[in-house]
Every structure is written in structure tokens, then in C-alpha cells.
């Protein structure tokens, strides 16, 4: 019978806990930053006090459709891209993804700062 050593259980528990924390952080970021950026960018030049209800409902439909299209394309293209870069080797994919995440971090912080100061 094969027995798993205790450090493996604790490492697995730590990975699961970090995954839960990452998911909660992702949901918080989505709600805090991405929730209103399309609405704000689409309502530029529109006086929301003088706009008819029909125009606002069309604006809402456009916002929802664009958000759905952006989200669905990213959710489909991301795993496809990762599966393609794992063809040479899994370690290459891990190094490539880590390097791309680290190199994009300054841009993400810059754009988050810009979104917070957007009128």
C-alpha cells in the first residue's frame, strides 16, 4: 500500500487555500474595476438626465453585448493559447506564463490607476 507523506497533505492544503484566496481576489477585482468601465466609456457625451428611456435601454443592451463578447472571447482564447504553448513542454509554458504575468504587471497597475481616476 502506498502512503502519502504528511508534507504532501499540507502542501496540497496550502495550494487549495491559495487558490481560494486567488478566486476571491479575482471576483473582488472584477466587481471593483471591470463593472462599470464600459458604461462609463459608452456614456461619454450623453446627458443621462435628458436621455430617453429607449436610448438608455439600447445603451444597456450594447454594454451587455460588448461585455459578453469580450468575456467570452477571452475565456475561449486563453485556454486555447495555453494549450498551444504547452506543446513544446510544460516547463516552457510555465516559464513563459510566469514571465508574461510579471512583465504585464506594471501595465495592469497603470491601467487600474487610470480607471480609478477616469471621470
C-alpha positions as CSV (number, residue, x, y, z in Angstrom):
1,X,0.0,0.0,0.0
2,X,1.3,3.4,-0.9
3,X,1.2,6.0,1.8
4,X,1.4,9.7,1.1
5,X,3.8,11.6,3.5
6,X,2.3,14.3,5.7
7,X,4.1,17.2,3.9
8,X,2.2,16.4,0.7
9,X,-1.1,16.8,2.5
10,X,0.0,20.2,3.9
11,X,1.3,21.3,0.5
12,X,-2.0,20.3,-1.1
13,X,-3.9,22.2,1.6
14,X,-1.8,25.3,1.1
15,X,-2.3,25.2,-2.7
16,X,-6.1,24.8,-2.2
17,X,-6.1,27.7,0.3
18,X,-4.1,29.9,-2.1
19,X,-6.5,29.0,-4.9
20,X,-9.5,30.1,-2.8
21,X,-7.8,33.4,-2.0
22,X,-6.9,34.0,-5.6
23,X,-10.5,33.3,-6.7
24,X,-11.9,35.8,-4.1
25,X,-9.4,38.4,-5.2
26,X,-10.4,37.9,-8.8
27,X,-14.1,38.3,-8.0
28,X,-13.3,41.5,-6.0
29,X,-11.2,42.9,-8.8
30,X,-13.9,42.2,-11.3
31,X,-16.6,43.8,-9.2
32,X,-14.4,46.8,-8.3
33,X,-12.8,47.7,-11.6
34,X,-14.4,46.0,-14.5
35,X,-18.0,46.5,-13.5
36,X,-18.6,50.0,-14.9
37,X,-15.8,50.7,-17.4
38,X,-17.9,50.0,-20.5
39,X,-20.9,52.0,-19.1
40,X,-18.6,55.0,-18.4
41,X,-16.9,54.8,-21.7
42,X,-20.1,54.4,-23.6
43,X,-21.9,57.2,-21.8
44,X,-19.4,59.9,-22.7
45,X,-21.1,62.8,-24.4
46,X,-24.6,61.5,-23.4
47,X,-26.5,63.6,-21.0
48,X,-28.1,60.9,-18.8
49,X,-30.6,63.4,-17.4
50,X,-32.0,64.2,-20.9
51,X,-31.7,60.8,-22.5
52,X,-34.9,58.9,-23.1
53,X,-35.6,55.5,-21.6
54,X,-35.4,53.8,-25.0
55,X,-31.9,55.2,-25.6
56,X,-30.8,54.1,-22.2
57,X,-32.1,50.6,-22.8
58,X,-30.2,50.4,-26.1
59,X,-27.1,51.6,-24.3
60,X,-27.6,48.9,-21.7
61,X,-28.0,46.2,-24.4
62,X,-24.9,47.4,-26.2
63,X,-22.9,47.4,-22.9
64,X,-24.1,43.9,-22.0
65,X,-23.4,42.6,-25.5
66,X,-19.9,44.1,-25.6
67,X,-19.1,42.8,-22.1
68,X,-20.3,39.3,-23.0
69,X,-18.4,39.3,-26.3
70,X,-15.2,40.4,-24.6
71,X,-15.5,38.0,-21.7
72,X,-16.4,35.0,-23.9
73,X,-13.6,35.7,-26.4
74,X,-11.0,35.9,-23.5
75,X,-12.4,32.8,-21.8
76,X,-12.2,30.8,-25.1
77,X,-8.8,32.2,-26.3
78,X,-7.0,31.9,-23.0
79,X,-7.1,28.1,-22.5
80,X,-6.5,27.6,-26.2
81,X,-3.3,29.7,-26.1
82,X,-2.1,27.9,-23.0
83,X,-2.7,24.5,-24.6
84,X,-0.8,25.6,-27.7
85,X,2.3,26.8,-25.7
86,X,2.4,23.5,-23.7
87,X,3.1,21.6,-26.9
88,X,6.9,22.1,-26.7
89,X,7.0,21.4,-23.0
90,X,5.1,22.1,-19.8
91,X,8.1,23.7,-18.2
92,X,8.4,26.1,-21.2
93,X,4.7,27.0,-20.8
94,X,5.2,27.6,-17.0
95,X,8.2,29.9,-17.6
96,X,6.5,31.7,-20.5
97,X,3.3,32.3,-18.5
98,X,5.2,33.5,-15.4
99,X,7.4,35.9,-17.5
100,X,4.3,37.3,-19.3
101,X,2.5,37.8,-16.0
102,X,5.5,39.5,-14.4
103,X,6.1,41.7,-17.5
104,X,2.5,42.8,-17.7
105,X,2.2,43.7,-14.0
106,X,3.3,47.3,-14.4
107,X,0.8,47.9,-17.2
108,X,-2.0,46.4,-15.2
109,X,-1.3,48.7,-12.3
110,X,-1.0,51.7,-14.6
111,X,-4.4,50.9,-16.2
112,X,-6.0,50.3,-12.9
113,X,-4.8,53.6,-11.7
114,X,-6.1,55.2,-14.8
115,X,-9.5,53.5,-14.4
116,X,-9.8,54.9,-10.9
117,X,-9.1,58.4,-12.0
118,X,-11.4,58.3,-15.0
119,X,-14.1,61.0,-14.9
